[in-house]
């Protein structure tokens, strides 16, 4: 079993999105800072309402999936399909924009901490114009597995392999085969996970530090992982909590214009026209 090493370290940078929500952006902070099929990873965490109250008013998407994982807080999702979902601490919102969706994500609290992540996952060309879809995943649906040396893993998507036992997350079957784990380790704790050798992988510590081979990732430093069929992580002396993301690369051209991600400039121009004339969210004939 060949253990993966860190190929590149990506420092998350302060940014804002929506109506001014403050966040840290690692993947997607520049056009070339992506890990196919992952387009963007934002982390937000603040107990200052001024940093998040403006939220994400109604806006469109086409061509990819958005995954919102809320660690702490309360947000309300509403979209043009009539979906309405309360996203509370520990829950996940998995939205497939497909050919088009218009939605909003607005805080339902006036104070307290708002903390979580939004991940964008690309769709293959053949699926970019499929019907939009939406799923709320409640905390009770997300398996939590205790690690033998201390710590735990929450399995949001894909399969955790531990001591010969497999634990499947609530999201399975996507063409990008996403693995999405939330891993917490005690000081100097260790974690080993198999990853399909053909899939790309990214590790993002958001508390503490993690060592992979001889390289250390500090808080908000993402690590692009090289080839191999597994990953071995050791926590620093302060412990660590990190996201582990892996998925099947699409190896297709990416053209992005704000909330639209397609394969060609012509498709982006069509998406803009469709949004402007109200065709973005119409069901394909």
Short mmCIF file of the C-alpha atoms (twelve columns), coordinates in Angstrom:
data_MODEL
# 
_entry.id   MODEL 
# 
loop_
_atom_site.group_PDB 
_atom_site.id 
_atom_site.type_symbol 
_atom_site.label_atom_id 
_atom_site.label_alt_id 
_atom_site.label_comp_id 
_atom_site.label_asym_id 
_atom_site.label_seq_id 
_atom_site.Cartn_x 
_atom_site.Cartn_y 
_atom_site.Cartn_z 
_atom_site.pdbx_PDB_model_num 
ATOM 1   C CA . UNK A 1   0.000   0.000  0.000   1 
ATOM 2   C CA . UNK A 2   1.600   3.248  -1.183  1 
ATOM 3   C CA . UNK A 3   0.853   6.144  1.148   1 
ATOM 4   C CA . UNK A 4   0.139   9.504  -0.453  1 
ATOM 5   C CA . UNK A 5   2.383   12.486 0.168   1 
ATOM 6   C CA . UNK A 6   1.656   16.209 -0.003  1 
ATOM 7   C CA . UNK A 7   2.260   17.575 -3.496  1 
ATOM 8   C CA . UNK A 8   1.192   21.159 -2.836  1 
ATOM 9   C CA . UNK A 9   0.120   23.292 0.113   1 
ATOM 10  C CA . UNK A 10  -2.653  25.832 -0.475  1 
ATOM 11  C CA . UNK A 11  -3.051  28.587 2.122   1 
ATOM 12  C CA . UNK A 12  -6.663  29.613 2.613   1 
ATOM 13  C CA . UNK A 13  -7.151  33.337 2.002   1 
ATOM 14  C CA . UNK A 14  -9.667  35.746 3.533   1 
ATOM 15  C CA . UNK A 15  -12.557 36.431 1.164   1 
ATOM 16  C CA . UNK A 16  -16.222 37.376 1.151   1 
ATOM 17  C CA . UNK A 17  -19.188 36.075 -0.815  1 
ATOM 18  C CA . UNK A 18  -22.941 36.419 -0.989  1 
ATOM 19  C CA . UNK A 19  -23.945 39.768 0.482   1 
ATOM 20  C CA . UNK A 20  -20.652 40.101 2.337   1 
ATOM 21  C CA . UNK A 21  -20.224 36.911 4.372   1 
ATOM 22  C CA . UNK A 22  -16.623 36.679 5.583   1 
ATOM 23  C CA . UNK A 23  -14.851 33.382 4.946   1 
ATOM 24  C CA . UNK A 24  -11.552 31.631 4.222   1 
ATOM 25  C CA . UNK A 25  -11.168 30.248 0.677   1 
ATOM 26  C CA . UNK A 26  -8.646  27.541 -0.116  1 
ATOM 27  C CA . UNK A 27  -9.661  25.666 -3.262  1 
ATOM 28  C CA . UNK A 28  -10.896 28.190 -5.780  1 
ATOM 29  C CA . UNK A 29  -8.972  31.167 -4.409  1 
ATOM 30  C CA . UNK A 30  -7.415  31.264 -7.889  1 
ATOM 31  C CA . UNK A 31  -8.553  29.591 -11.108 1 
ATOM 32  C CA . UNK A 32  -5.637  27.128 -11.065 1 
ATOM 33  C CA . UNK A 33  -6.090  26.213 -7.393  1 
ATOM 34  C CA . UNK A 34  -8.535  23.366 -7.873  1 
ATOM 35  C CA . UNK A 35  -8.336  19.623 -7.272  1 
ATOM 36  C CA . UNK A 36  -10.428 17.937 -9.967  1 
ATOM 37  C CA . UNK A 37  -13.375 17.358 -9.426  1 
ATOM 38  C CA . UNK A 38  -13.393 19.865 -6.522  1 
ATOM 39  C CA . UNK A 39  -13.770 23.475 -7.648  1 
ATOM 40  C CA . UNK A 40  -13.953 25.457 -4.414  1 
ATOM 41  C CA . UNK A 41  -13.794 25.014 -0.643  1 
ATOM 42  C CA . UNK A 42  -14.861 27.835 1.666   1 
ATOM 43  C CA . UNK A 43  -14.631 27.774 5.453   1 
ATOM 44  C CA . UNK A 44  -16.646 30.249 7.517   1 
ATOM 45  C CA . UNK A 45  -16.469 30.723 11.264  1 
ATOM 46  C CA . UNK A 46  -17.468 33.749 13.294  1 
ATOM 47  C CA . UNK A 47  -19.406 34.724 16.389  1 
ATOM 48  C CA . UNK A 48  -19.688 38.294 15.085  1 
ATOM 49  C CA . UNK A 49  -23.107 38.659 13.393  1 
ATOM 50  C CA . UNK A 50  -21.727 41.387 11.131  1 
ATOM 51  C CA . UNK A 51  -19.630 38.680 9.444   1 
ATOM 52  C CA . UNK A 52  -22.574 36.509 8.391   1 
ATOM 53  C CA . UNK A 53  -26.009 38.120 8.879   1 
ATOM 54  C CA . UNK A 54  -26.249 39.392 5.288   1 
ATOM 55  C CA . UNK A 55  -26.152 35.772 4.140   1 
ATOM 56  C CA . UNK A 56  -26.484 34.574 0.555   1 
ATOM 57  C CA . UNK A 57  -29.573 36.158 -1.049  1 
ATOM 58  C CA . UNK A 58  -31.184 34.607 -4.114  1 
ATOM 59  C CA . UNK A 59  -28.618 33.664 -6.783  1 
ATOM 60  C CA . UNK A 60  -28.265 31.154 -9.662  1 
ATOM 61  C CA . UNK A 61  -26.038 28.129 -10.316 1 
ATOM 62  C CA . UNK A 62  -25.482 25.828 -13.290 1 
ATOM 63  C CA . UNK A 63  -23.157 22.902 -13.998 1 
ATOM 64  C CA . UNK A 64  -21.987 21.611 -10.603 1 
ATOM 65  C CA . UNK A 65  -22.968 20.563 -7.083  1 
ATOM 66  C CA . UNK A 66  -22.758 22.542 -3.841  1 
ATOM 67  C CA . UNK A 67  -22.315 20.864 -0.465  1 
ATOM 68  C CA . UNK A 68  -22.884 22.941 2.670   1 
ATOM 69  C CA . UNK A 69  -21.786 21.378 5.963   1 
ATOM 70  C CA . UNK A 70  -22.843 23.392 8.999   1 
ATOM 71  C CA . UNK A 71  -20.870 22.721 12.176  1 
ATOM 72  C CA . UNK A 72  -22.619 25.385 14.248  1 
ATOM 73  C CA . UNK A 73  -25.517 27.691 13.520  1 
ATOM 74  C CA . UNK A 74  -28.837 27.796 11.672  1 
ATOM 75  C CA . UNK A 75  -29.443 28.685 8.029   1 
ATOM 76  C CA . UNK A 76  -32.519 28.472 5.815   1 
ATOM 77  C CA . UNK A 77  -32.340 27.232 2.220   1 
ATOM 78  C CA . UNK A 78  -35.067 28.134 -0.269  1 
ATOM 79  C CA . UNK A 79  -35.034 27.582 -4.047  1 
ATOM 80  C CA . UNK A 80  -37.175 28.026 -7.157  1 
ATOM 81  C CA . UNK A 81  -38.219 24.340 -7.017  1 
ATOM 82  C CA . UNK A 82  -40.118 25.002 -3.798  1 
ATOM 83  C CA . UNK A 83  -37.560 23.309 -1.577  1 
ATOM 84  C CA . UNK A 84  -37.216 24.782 1.885   1 
ATOM 85  C CA . UNK A 85  -34.708 23.347 4.317   1 
ATOM 86  C CA . UNK A 86  -33.520 24.247 7.793   1 
ATOM 87  C CA . UNK A 87  -29.790 23.653 8.026   1 
ATOM 88  C CA . UNK A 88  -28.817 23.300 11.681  1 
ATOM 89  C CA . UNK A 89  -25.658 22.294 13.538  1 
ATOM 90  C CA . UNK A 90  -24.206 19.063 12.172  1 
ATOM 91  C CA . UNK A 91  -26.416 18.925 9.070   1 
ATOM 92  C CA . UNK A 92  -25.486 18.868 5.381   1 
ATOM 93  C CA . UNK A 93  -27.218 20.350 2.348   1 
ATOM 94  C CA . UNK A 94  -26.333 18.574 -0.925  1 
ATOM 95  C CA . UNK A 95  -27.570 20.495 -3.942  1 
ATOM 96  C CA . UNK A 96  -27.153 19.539 -7.586  1 
ATOM 97  C CA . UNK A 97  -27.508 22.661 -9.710  1 
ATOM 98  C CA . UNK A 98  -27.568 20.742 -12.993 1 
ATOM 99  C CA . UNK A 99  -29.088 22.835 -15.770 1 
ATOM 100 C CA . UNK A 100 -30.074 25.531 -13.313 1 
ATOM 101 C CA . UNK A 101 -31.256 26.419 -9.853  1 
ATOM 102 C CA . UNK A 102 -31.918 29.738 -8.117  1 
ATOM 103 C CA . UNK A 103 -31.663 29.602 -4.347  1 
ATOM 104 C CA . UNK A 104 -30.890 31.548 -1.201  1 
ATOM 105 C CA . UNK A 105 -29.144 30.615 2.045   1 
ATOM 106 C CA . UNK A 106 -29.967 32.985 4.862   1 
ATOM 107 C CA . UNK A 107 -28.951 32.923 8.556   1 
ATOM 108 C CA . UNK A 108 -31.771 32.218 11.012  1 
ATOM 109 C CA . UNK A 109 -29.911 33.579 14.039  1 
ATOM 110 C CA . UNK A 110 -29.079 37.087 15.154  1 
ATOM 111 C CA . UNK A 111 -26.117 36.171 17.337  1 
ATOM 112 C CA . UNK A 112 -23.900 33.230 18.251  1 
ATOM 113 C CA . UNK A 113 -21.391 31.329 16.151  1 
ATOM 114 C CA . UNK A 114 -21.930 30.461 12.492  1 
ATOM 115 C CA . UNK A 115 -19.384 27.855 11.420  1 
ATOM 116 C CA . UNK A 116 -19.122 25.477 8.503   1 
ATOM 117 C CA . UNK A 117 -18.011 24.823 4.938   1 
ATOM 118 C CA . UNK A 118 -19.213 25.024 1.382   1 
ATOM 119 C CA . UNK A 119 -17.700 22.725 -1.212  1 
ATOM 120 C CA . UNK A 120 -18.287 22.904 -4.967  1 
ATOM 121 C CA . UNK A 121 -18.026 19.626 -6.902  1 
ATOM 122 C CA . UNK A 122 -17.905 19.689 -10.684 1 
ATOM 123 C CA . UNK A 123 -20.298 17.661 -12.831 1 
ATOM 124 C CA . UNK A 124 -19.214 15.819 -15.984 1 
ATOM 125 C CA . UNK A 125 -20.241 17.397 -19.301 1 
ATOM 126 C CA . UNK A 126 -22.960 14.783 -19.854 1 
ATOM 127 C CA . UNK A 127 -24.606 15.719 -16.506 1 
ATOM 128 C CA . UNK A 128 -24.272 19.498 -16.491 1 
ATOM 129 C CA . UNK A 129 -27.724 19.995 -17.984 1 
ATOM 130 C CA . UNK A 130 -29.581 17.365 -15.960 1 
ATOM 131 C CA . UNK A 131 -32.521 18.434 -13.748 1 
ATOM 132 C CA . UNK A 132 -31.627 20.234 -10.533 1 
ATOM 133 C CA . UNK A 133 -31.901 18.345 -7.256  1 
ATOM 134 C CA . UNK A 134 -31.708 19.027 -3.533  1 
ATOM 135 C CA . UNK A 135 -31.242 16.946 -0.404  1 
ATOM 136 C CA . UNK A 136 -31.163 17.782 3.293   1 
ATOM 137 C CA . UNK A 137 -29.040 15.376 5.353   1 
ATOM 138 C CA . UNK A 138 -29.760 15.493 9.068   1 
ATOM 139 C CA . UNK A 139 -27.032 14.861 11.696  1 
ATOM 140 C CA . UNK A 140 -28.611 11.519 12.655  1 
ATOM 141 C CA . UNK A 141 -28.108 10.298 9.065   1 
ATOM 142 C CA . UNK A 142 -24.337 10.889 9.189   1 
ATOM 143 C CA . UNK A 143 -22.485 7.917  10.726  1 
ATOM 144 C CA . UNK A 144 -19.915 8.704  13.399  1 
ATOM 145 C CA . UNK A 145 -17.193 6.107  13.952  1 
ATOM 146 C CA . UNK A 146 -14.898 6.029  16.989  1 
ATOM 147 C CA . UNK A 147 -11.221 5.485  16.234  1 
ATOM 148 C CA . UNK A 148 -9.358  2.839  18.263  1 
ATOM 149 C CA . UNK A 149 -6.621  5.267  19.356  1 
ATOM 150 C CA . UNK A 150 -9.083  8.021  20.241  1 
ATOM 151 C CA . UNK A 151 -10.878 10.511 18.039  1 
ATOM 152 C CA . UNK A 152 -13.717 9.941  15.595  1 
ATOM 153 C CA . UNK A 153 -14.780 10.194 11.965  1 
ATOM 154 C CA . UNK A 154 -18.030 11.521 10.509  1 
ATOM 155 C CA . UNK A 155 -18.783 9.935  7.130   1 
ATOM 156 C CA . UNK A 156 -20.693 12.390 4.936   1 
ATOM 157 C CA . UNK A 157 -20.043 10.782 1.547   1 
ATOM 158 C CA . UNK A 158 -18.266 7.686  0.323   1 
ATOM 159 C CA . UNK A 159 -17.042 4.813  2.468   1 
ATOM 160 C CA . UNK A 160 -14.787 4.771  5.529   1 
ATOM 161 C CA . UNK A 161 -12.609 1.643  5.728   1 
ATOM 162 C CA . UNK A 162 -11.419 0.920  9.266   1 
ATOM 163 C CA . UNK A 163 -10.075 -2.370 10.662  1 
ATOM 164 C CA . UNK A 164 -11.650 -4.328 7.837   1 
ATOM 165 C CA . UNK A 165 -15.078 -2.761 8.372   1 
ATOM 166 C CA . UNK A 166 -16.759 -0.414 5.926   1 
ATOM 167 C CA . UNK A 167 -19.036 2.450  6.993   1 
ATOM 168 C CA . UNK A 168 -20.998 4.135  4.204   1 
ATOM 169 C CA . UNK A 169 -22.046 7.756  4.344   1 
ATOM 170 C CA . UNK A 170 -25.506 8.931  3.235   1 
ATOM 171 C CA . UNK A 171 -24.233 10.116 -0.176  1 
ATOM 172 C CA . UNK A 172 -23.273 7.362  -2.627  1 
ATOM 173 C CA . UNK A 173 -23.378 6.671  -6.330  1 
ATOM 174 C CA . UNK A 174 -22.311 9.998  -7.810  1 
ATOM 175 C CA . UNK A 175 -20.246 9.868  -10.981 1 
ATOM 176 C CA . UNK A 176 -17.407 11.727 -9.204  1 
ATOM 177 C CA . UNK A 177 -17.331 9.109  -6.385  1 
ATOM 178 C CA . UNK A 178 -16.892 11.740 -3.646  1 
ATOM 179 C CA . UNK A 179 -15.363 10.816 -0.311  1 
ATOM 180 C CA . UNK A 180 -16.107 13.443 2.353   1 
ATOM 181 C CA . UNK A 181 -14.869 12.757 5.892   1 
ATOM 182 C CA . UNK A 182 -14.732 14.967 8.986   1 
ATOM 183 C CA . UNK A 183 -11.909 13.541 11.112  1 
ATOM 184 C CA . UNK A 184 -10.949 14.514 14.665  1 
ATOM 185 C CA . UNK A 185 -7.771  13.154 16.293  1 
ATOM 186 C CA . UNK A 186 -6.336  13.597 19.790  1 
ATOM 187 C CA . UNK A 187 -2.763  14.884 20.258  1 
ATOM 188 C CA . UNK A 188 -0.366  12.640 18.293  1 
ATOM 189 C CA . UNK A 189 -3.281  10.467 17.165  1 
ATOM 190 C CA . UNK A 190 -3.131  8.607  13.854  1 
ATOM 191 C CA . UNK A 191 -5.567  7.965  11.028  1 
ATOM 192 C CA . UNK A 192 -5.186  5.696  7.979   1 
ATOM 193 C CA . UNK A 193 -7.677  5.534  5.106   1 
ATOM 194 C CA . UNK A 194 -7.671  3.786  1.744   1 
ATOM 195 C CA . UNK A 195 -8.260  6.008  -1.276  1 
ATOM 196 C CA . UNK A 196 -8.870  4.715  -4.785  1 
ATOM 197 C CA . UNK A 197 -5.571  5.026  -6.607  1 
ATOM 198 C CA . UNK A 198 -7.210  6.787  -9.572  1 
ATOM 199 C CA . UNK A 199 -8.901  9.437  -7.423  1 
ATOM 200 C CA . UNK A 200 -7.566  12.827 -6.406  1 
ATOM 201 C CA . UNK A 201 -7.468  13.843 -2.729  1 
ATOM 202 C CA . UNK A 202 -7.268  16.966 -0.577  1 
ATOM 203 C CA . UNK A 203 -6.866  17.387 3.188   1 
ATOM 204 C CA . UNK A 204 -7.896  20.559 5.019   1 
ATOM 205 C CA . UNK A 205 -7.154  21.025 8.752   1 
ATOM 206 C CA . UNK A 206 -9.466  23.574 10.386  1 
ATOM 207 C CA . UNK A 207 -8.346  22.953 13.969  1 
ATOM 208 C CA . UNK A 208 -4.788  22.082 15.013  1 
ATOM 209 C CA . UNK A 209 -2.145  20.629 12.711  1 
ATOM 210 C CA . UNK A 210 -1.560  17.399 10.788  1 
ATOM 211 C CA . UNK A 211 1.586   15.671 9.550   1 
ATOM 212 C CA . UNK A 212 1.626   13.596 6.378   1 
ATOM 213 C CA . UNK A 213 4.991   11.913 5.942   1 
ATOM 214 C CA . UNK A 214 7.495   14.668 6.779   1 
ATOM 215 C CA . UNK A 215 5.312   17.668 5.928   1 
ATOM 216 C CA . UNK A 216 3.008   19.508 8.317   1 
ATOM 217 C CA . UNK A 217 -0.270  21.236 7.499   1 
ATOM 218 C CA . UNK A 218 -1.240  24.050 9.867   1 
ATOM 219 C CA . UNK A 219 -4.769  25.288 10.455  1 
ATOM 220 C CA . UNK A 220 -6.313  26.513 7.163   1 
ATOM 221 C CA . UNK A 221 -3.483  25.050 5.060   1 
ATOM 222 C CA . UNK A 222 -4.892  22.606 2.531   1 
ATOM 223 C CA . UNK A 223 -2.766  19.757 1.229   1 
ATOM 224 C CA . UNK A 224 -3.080  18.442 -2.328  1 
ATOM 225 C CA . UNK A 225 -2.143  14.778 -2.087  1 
ATOM 226 C CA . UNK A 226 -0.023  12.935 -4.631  1 
ATOM 227 C CA . UNK A 227 -0.471  9.413  -6.018  1 
ATOM 228 C CA . UNK A 228 -1.030  6.379  -3.834  1 
ATOM 229 C CA . UNK A 229 -3.786  4.125  -2.537  1 
ATOM 230 C CA . UNK A 230 -3.957  5.359  1.068   1 
ATOM 231 C CA . UNK A 231 -3.284  8.282  3.364   1 
ATOM 232 C CA . UNK A 232 -1.624  8.253  6.776   1 
ATOM 233 C CA . UNK A 233 -2.165  11.277 9.017   1 
ATOM 234 C CA . UNK A 234 -0.650  12.056 12.409  1 
ATOM 235 C CA . UNK A 235 -2.041  14.808 14.602  1 
ATOM 236 C CA . UNK A 236 0.214   17.447 16.103  1 
ATOM 237 C CA . UNK A 237 0.676   17.959 19.822  1 
ATOM 238 C CA . UNK A 238 -2.503  20.049 19.903  1 
ATOM 239 C CA . UNK A 239 -4.616  17.444 18.108  1 
ATOM 240 C CA . UNK A 240 -6.326  18.088 14.792  1 
ATOM 241 C CA . UNK A 241 -9.675  18.207 13.061  1 
ATOM 242 C CA . UNK A 242 -9.697  18.083 9.281   1 
ATOM 243 C CA . UNK A 243 -11.762 17.423 6.185   1 
ATOM 244 C CA . UNK A 244 -10.581 14.660 3.870   1 
ATOM 245 C CA . UNK A 245 -11.937 14.986 0.337   1 
ATOM 246 C CA . UNK A 246 -11.348 12.565 -2.531  1 
ATOM 247 C CA . UNK A 247 -13.036 12.062 -5.873  1 
ATOM 248 C CA . UNK A 248 -12.749 10.817 -9.445  1 
ATOM 249 C CA . UNK A 249 -11.129 13.451 -11.683 1 
ATOM 250 C CA . UNK A 250 -13.260 14.409 -14.686 1 
ATOM 251 C CA . UNK A 251 -10.294 15.505 -16.826 1 
ATOM 252 C CA . UNK A 252 -12.510 17.891 -18.766 1 
ATOM 253 C CA . UNK A 253 -12.032 21.575 -19.629 1 
ATOM 254 C CA . UNK A 254 -13.429 23.998 -17.063 1 
ATOM 255 C CA . UNK A 255 -14.802 27.421 -17.921 1 
ATOM 256 C CA . UNK A 256 -16.224 29.313 -14.955 1 
ATOM 257 C CA . UNK A 257 -18.064 32.602 -14.779 1 
ATOM 258 C CA . UNK A 258 -19.150 33.278 -11.192 1 
ATOM 259 C CA . UNK A 259 -21.928 30.792 -10.345 1 
ATOM 260 C CA . UNK A 260 -21.782 28.995 -13.708 1 
ATOM 261 C CA . UNK A 261 -19.284 26.200 -14.424 1 
ATOM 262 C CA . UNK A 262 -19.339 24.696 -17.910 1 
ATOM 263 C CA . UNK A 263 -16.903 23.213 -20.448 1 
ATOM 264 C CA . UNK A 264 -16.804 25.944 -23.086 1 
ATOM 265 C CA . UNK A 265 -17.094 29.724 -23.299 1 
ATOM 266 C CA . UNK A 266 -20.120 29.323 -25.568 1 
ATOM 267 C CA . UNK A 267 -21.888 27.297 -22.851 1 
ATOM 268 C CA . UNK A 268 -21.138 30.011 -20.299 1 
ATOM 269 C CA . UNK A 269 -22.553 32.674 -22.606 1 
ATOM 270 C CA . UNK A 270 -25.661 30.531 -23.057 1 
ATOM 271 C CA . UNK A 271 -26.020 30.165 -19.273 1 
ATOM 272 C CA . UNK A 272 -25.862 33.951 -18.858 1 
ATOM 273 C CA . UNK A 273 -28.493 34.445 -21.580 1 
ATOM 274 C CA . UNK A 274 -30.693 31.751 -20.059 1 
ATOM 275 C CA . UNK A 275 -30.522 33.427 -16.667 1 
ATOM 276 C CA . UNK A 276 -31.260 36.854 -18.089 1 
ATOM 277 C CA . UNK A 277 -34.302 35.675 -20.083 1 
ATOM 278 C CA . UNK A 278 -35.685 33.296 -17.458 1 
ATOM 279 C CA . UNK A 279 -34.752 30.065 -19.248 1 
ATOM 280 C CA . UNK A 280 -32.141 28.886 -16.734 1 
ATOM 281 C CA . UNK A 281 -34.602 27.055 -14.509 1 
ATOM 282 C CA . UNK A 282 -36.995 25.777 -17.151 1 
ATOM 283 C CA . UNK A 283 -37.206 22.020 -17.594 1 
ATOM 284 C CA . UNK A 284 -35.495 20.796 -20.757 1 
ATOM 285 C CA . UNK A 285 -37.860 19.715 -23.513 1 
# 
